[in-house]
Amino acid sequence: FWGSVRDVGERFRIATLPLVIPRGDQMVNLLQSEDPEEIRGLQERVAELDDEYLDYYLDCNGQSLENRLALKDAIRRLTMSCKAVPVLAGAASRGIGVAELLDAVVDFLPAPSTQ
């Protein structure tokens, strides 16, 4: 998985934001994780790429941020501005990660009516 994430970033010259990652035989959705350490890496990566989120992150002194909406908004801005691409692990043939992928399409991509 991590090699593929790296390859996507290098090939397309874009920052990658892993949102759903494999952990053993299951998938972990970082946006829904209750473990502050799991989400901290994503928060820091987004803060490096989005100034508005960086201000928010620094205002919270790097503590576990309760407001996931600010993080999702920053990921959407980064996606829409082509500065980063969300990456989600899954296995469609087994129905793993499909709901998360559909949620990501709705949350981070433009609506068809805005094209």
C-alpha positions in Angstrom: 0.0 0.0 0.0 2.6 2.5 1.1 4.7 1.9 -2.1 1.6 2.5 -4.2 0.9 5.8 -2.3 4.5 6.9 -2.9 4.3 5.9 -6.6 1.1 7.9 -7.1 2.7 11.0 -5.6 5.9 10.6 -7.7 4.2 9.8 -11.0 1.7 12.6 -10.8 3.9 15.0 -8.8 1.2 15.6 -6.2 1.0 15.3 -2.5 -0.9 12.2 -1.3 -3.2 12.1 1.7 -3.8 8.5 2.9 -7.3 8.5 4.5 -8.1 4.8 4.7 -5.1 2.7 5.4 -4.6 -1.1 5.9 -3.8 -2.3 9.4 -3.4 -6.0 9.5 -6.5 -7.6 8.0 -8.7 -4.5 8.4 -8.9 -1.0 7.1 -8.6 2.1 9.3 -10.4 5.3 8.3 -8.2 8.0 9.8 -11.0 10.6 9.6 -13.1 8.4 11.9 -10.3 7.2 14.2 -10.6 7.8 17.9 -6.9 7.3 18.4 -5.2 10.8 18.4 -1.9 9.3 17.3 -3.4 7.7 14.2 -4.9 11.0 12.9 -2.0 13.2 13.9 0.2 12.3 10.9 -2.7 13.2 8.6 -3.3 16.5 10.4 0.3 17.4 10.2 0.5 16.6 6.5 -2.6 18.7 5.7 -1.2 21.5 7.8 2.0 21.5 5.7 -0.1 21.9 2.6 -2.9 24.2 3.6 -2.2 27.6 5.4 -5.8 28.0 6.7 -5.7 24.6 8.3 -2.1 25.3 9.6 -3.5 28.3 11.5 -6.3 26.2 13.0 -3.8 23.4 13.9 -1.4 25.8 15.6 -4.3 27.5 17.5 -5.0 24.1 19.0 -1.3 23.7 20.0 -1.1 20.3 18.1 -3.6 18.7 20.6 -6.1 16.2 19.4 -8.5 18.2 17.3 -12.2 17.4 18.0 -13.4 19.2 14.9 -13.0 16.8 11.9 -14.9 19.2 9.8 -12.0 21.6 9.6 -9.8 18.8 8.5 -12.3 17.6 5.8 -12.6 21.2 4.6 -8.9 21.5 4.2 -8.6 18.2 2.3 -11.4 19.4 0.0 -9.5 22.7 -0.7 -6.3 20.8 -1.4 -8.1 18.3 -3.7 -10.0 21.0 -5.6 -6.8 23.1 -6.0 -4.9 20.0 -7.3 -2.4 20.3 -4.5 -3.1 16.9 -3.0 -5.1 13.7 -3.7 -6.9 11.6 -1.1 -5.8 7.9 -1.1 -8.0 5.2 0.2 -7.2 1.5 0.6 -9.9 -1.1 -0.1 -11.0 -4.3 -1.9 -14.1 -3.7 -4.0 -14.5 -7.4 -4.8 -15.0 -8.0 -1.0 -16.9 -4.8 -0.4 -14.1 -3.4 1.7 -13.7 0.4 1.6 -16.5 1.0 -0.9 -18.6 3.1 1.4 -15.5 5.2 2.4 -14.7 5.7 -1.3 -18.2 7.0 -2.0 -18.0 9.3 1.0 -14.7 10.7 -0.2 -16.2 11.4 -3.7 -19.0 13.3 -2.1 -16.8 15.1 0.5 -13.8 16.0 -1.6 -14.7 16.2 -5.3 -16.8 18.9 -7.1 -20.5 18.2 -7.7 -21.3 17.4 -11.3 -23.6 20.5 -11.5 -20.6 22.8 -10.9 -18.7 21.6 -14.0 
